[in-house]
Amino acid sequence: MTNELSHERFETLKREFEAIDGDGDGFITEAELRAYFPGLPPEAIGALDRDADVDADGRFSLEEFIRLTGARD
C-alpha cells in the first residue's frame, strides 16, 4: 500500500467525492451517501462510519474519503 497517490488518481477520487457531496460543503454526510447510493444497506453506512470517519464527526472529509478509497488502487 502506498501513501502517495498519483495526481490522476487523486483527481479521480476528488471528482467522485464532489459528486457525492450534494451540497458542496466539502463533507459527505450519511444523507448524501444514501441519496447517491439509494440501495446502500444500513450495515454499510455503519461500516463506513467505523472505518472512514476518523474524527468521528458524523461526516467524511475528502481526506477521509481518500484514505478509505485511495488505498484500494
Secondary structure, 3 states (H helix, E strand, C coil): CCCCCCHHHHHHHHHHHHHHCCCCCCEEEHHHHHHHCCCCCHHHHHHHHHHHCCCCCCEEEHHHHHHHHHCCC
